[in-house]
Amino acid sequence: MFPPIASRDSILSDEMHPCTRAYHDVVIYGDAASDDTLYEGPIVVHANGWIELEGDRLLSPQAIHHIDIYDDKD
């Protein structure tokens, strides 16, 4: 689902829902007081709040405290 890191192609495909957002570089935290991360890397955020990780894994919105997004802004 995710293109190579050096790709110039969009990580959003034509088949994705228009409310779906994709990010190349994020860090997901499960709790505010901890520096332990749940995940680092690319994600797809679905309209229903679920987070799709690499390898077609899903992360529930209830498991996430916050997400830091480090994508470069154009």
Secondary structure, DSSP 8 states (H G I E B T S, - for coil): ----TT--S-SS-TTS-TT-EEEEEEEEES-TT---EEEEEEEEE-TTS-EEEGGGEEE-GGG-SEEEE-----
